[in-house]
Amino acid sequence: MATALLFAGQGAQKVGMGKSLYENSAPARALYDEADRVLGWSLTKVSFEGPDTELTQTKVCQPALFVHGLALHAILQEQGKLADVTMALGLSLGEVTAYTAAGVFDFATGLRVVAERGRLMQVACEQSLGGMAAVIGEERAKVAELCAAFDVEAANFNAPGQIIISGEKAKVDAAVAAAKDLGIKKVISLNVAGAYHSRLMEPARAAFAAFLDTIPFASPKFTVFTNTTGQAVSDPVAIKAALVKQVVSSVLWEDCMRAAVAAGAAAQGVPPAFLELGPGAVLAGLAKRTDKAWAVRSFSEFADCTA
């Protein structure tokens, strides 16, 4: 049976993540130590000790989640638990983690890619006044009407009935205020630094494209799905284009999950069809919301890897 790896996106981070991996695994410790050297600042200290205000910064949490996911990957690989893995997918920044796990670039290169992505996105947030909100329990067509009416964009299609909208804060706030009058029962404003996956990230997209021109990409060793289309992507040129586009385009996470199942990540069986590598079990929750029959096992700390 084919197994797919799931890598976490921004928002999953929490202070203390990865500490048990560092303390109990030589491969994980080596990755964290290399990350500190590559970045030129102590990712380990911020990840393990915080403060939360620093860890939640876009330029910090993106590389922190990347390293955490690949540290878990290294431990499971050493334990021989990834023999059935034939595909990977990641939510937003997690897509970079998935490409790295698939060998599109090595760890240090992938870390530089995600660190620059996070830095540029934070700059774009600081240069604009953006916001996001979660629309709960509605079909895509209804959300599209809301977006059109208030000139905002659909940023994430996470699961059936969970869609995130993004754009100028005033427009997002107006959409939230008017939602009930439009027959939308539940819209929740999100506490975020900016309007991710919207046109407000265009400065980050343009600069990221220039940065990636200097980075060599290889073909993935197994199937990886891109958030931009929800489909598999294998050509290095197409992967690079997808990473650039993803900064300003909708994250089609539900589509990616369904495509993985269609590609052979069977809904039943042992080992699980999906292995989530990230803090908490955010992606497992989205999977269950999409289809309760899908088997997902989540790994966050060292104890999870040895259970």
N, C-alpha and C positions, 0 to 999 in steps of 0.2 A: 504494500500500500504506500502511496506517495504521501509524504509529510511536508507541510509548508511552515516556514518560519515567519513569525510576525514580530515586527520591531516597532517600538513605541514612538509616539510623537510628542511634541511640546505640550506641557500640561501634566504629564505623567510623573515628572520629577518630584523627589522629596528628599529632604536632608537626611543623610545617613545611607543613602542608596549606594550599594557597591562595597561598603566597608567590610562586610563578611566575606565577600568575594576576594578582596585584597588580602585579608588576613588568613584565608584558608586555601588559596590556590596560587601556585607559582605562575601559571600562564596568565591568570587575571592580573596578578601583581605586576608582571612584566609589561602588560598593556597600559596599566595606569601609570607606571613609572615612565614609559615611553611617551605617553600623552603629556605628562608634565614637561618633559624635555622638548617635545615638538611645539607645544603652545607657548612655552616660556613663562608660564604661571602655574600655580598649584591647583590643578583640577581636583586632585585627590582631597585637598583640604576643604575646598568649597563643597564638594560632593558629600564628604563624610561629616563635616562640622557646620556647614552653612556659613553665614546666616541665610535664612530662606529668602530674604530680600535680594541677596546676591545671586543665589542659585536660580531664582526665577527669571533673572535677566535673560533675554533671548540669546545674547552672545555667549552666555555661560551654560544655560540649560541644554542648548542644542548639542555642543560637544560632550557635555556630561552624559546625556542619554545615549549618544553614539557609543562612547567608551563602555558604558554600563552594558549595553546590548551585546557588544562584541566580547566583553569579558565573560558574560554568560555563555556565549557561543563557544569560546575557547574552552571553558570548563566542560561543557556537554560534549564537545568534540573529543577532548582528552578521555572522557569516560566512555566513548564509543556509542553515544546515544543519538547521533545524528546520521546514522547509516542510511536511513530511509528518506532523508531530506532531498527533495528534487525541485523545490521552489521556495521563493521568499518574497515577502512584500512588507512594506513599512509605511506608516502613516506620516505623511508630510516629511519632516527631516528623517524619519525612519526609513524612507526610500533610499537615502544615501547609505544608511547602515546595511540595508539589504544588498545593495550593489557591492559593498565592501565584502560582506560575507560570501558573495558569489564570485569574488575575485576580479571585479571590474577595475579596482585599484587596490593597492596594499593599505594596511591600517594607517600608516602615517599620512599617506596621500588623502585617504578618505577623511581623516581627522582634519587636515588642512582645509579640505573642501567644505566640511560641515561648519568649521569654525568661521570661515569667511562668509558662508551663507548666513550664519547667525549674526555676525557683526553687521553685515549689510542690511539685514532685515531690521535690526535694532535701530540703525541710523535712519532707515525709512520711517520707522515708527515715531522717532523723535522729531522728524521733520514734518509730520502730519498729525492731524487729530482724528484718529480712527476709532472704530468700535466694532463689536461683534455681538450677535445674539443667537440663541438657540431656539429654533422653531420645533415644537414637539407635537407629534401626532398628526402631521399633515402630509399629503401627497406632494410630490415634486411639482406638479402643475400649479397647485395652490401657492406654493412658495415662490414659484417663478412669477406669478401675478403680483405678489407682495413686493418682490425685488423690482419689478418693472414700475410699480406705482411709486416707489420711493427712491429709485435710482441707486439701489444697493445691489450686491452680488451674492450668489450662493457660494460660500467658501468650502463647505464640507458636506458631503452626502455620507454620513457616518453609518447609518443603518435605517431601515424603514421607520419613518416617523421621527427621525432625529437629523435635522438639517441645520447647518450654521450659516447665518448671513453676515456679510461684512461690508464695510464702507465708511464714509465720513460719519463721525459720531452723531452729528445732529440728524442725519438722515436715518441712521440705524435707530436712534431714540424715537424719531417720528414713526418709524415702522412698528416699533414695539408698542407705542401709545395707541396706534390706530388698529392694531391687529384684531382686537375683539370685535370692533365695528365691521371688520371685513370677514368675520366668521371664523377667525383663527383663534382657537381656545387658549393656547399656551405659548407665549414667547418670553424668553428669559434673557435679560441683558447679561453679558459675560464680563468678568473683570479681567480684561486683557490690555496689553500695552499698545495695541494698534490693530489695524484692519488687515490681518493676514489673508493671503490668497485673494487679494482684490487689486484693483488698479492702483491703489495707494502704494503698493509694493513695486511699482514700475521702476523707480530709481535703483532698487536692489536687484531687480531682474537684469537690467542693462549692465550694471557693474559685475554681477555674477557671471553673465555671459562672457564678458571680457576676461574674467579670472579663469573660467573653465577652458578658454582657448589655449591656456598654457599647460593644461593637465592631460596626460595620455589616458585614454580609456581602452580597456580590453573587453572582449566578449565575455559575458557571464558564463560561469561553469554550470549553472543550472538556471531554470526559468525564474525570471523576476518580472513583476507586474508594476506598471507605472500608474501613479495617481491621476495623471492627465487624461488617460483614456480608459483606465480600468482593464487594460489588456496587457499581455506579455510583450516585452521589448527585449531585443537581443543585439541589434546592430549598435556598435559603440557610438556612431554619429547620432543615431536616434535616441540613445540613452542620454547623451549630453544635451540634446535639444529638449528632451522631456524634463530634465532637471532644471533647465533655465525656465521653461514655460510654467513649471509647477509653482514657482514663486508667486505668480499672479493669477493662476487658474484654479478652478474648483478641484478639491481632493475627492476623487470618486472612490472612496474606500469601500462602500458596499459593493460596487461593481468589481473592484479588485478581488474581494473575498469570493464573490460568486464565480468569477473567472477561475480562481484557484480550484474551487470545487469542481467546476466543469473540466478542468485540466487534470483531475485525478486525485485531488485531496478529498478522499472519500469521507462521507459523513459519519461513518461508524468504524469502530475497530481500535486495536491497540498495536503500536503506539498511536497516540491521538493524531488526528488529521492536521491539527494546528498546534504549534508550540510557540507560545508568546514569551518573548525575551525582553523584559522591561519591568520597571517598578509597578507594583500593584497588578491589577488584572483588567485594565481599561479595555483592551482589545478583545479579551474574552467576553466582557460584558456586551460589547457591540456585536460580537459573533452570535451570542445567545439571543440578542434582540432580533437579529436577522433570521436565524434558523436554529431553533432549540435542539435540533438533531445533530448539529455540528459538534464534533469533539474537540475541545480546546484544553490544553494544559499550560498553566502559566508558571514561569520561572522568574523570580525576582532577586532572591538572595541565595547564599550557599546551601542552606538547609533544603531549599526546593530542589536543588540539583542532586542531592544525595538521597532524597526520599524515594 
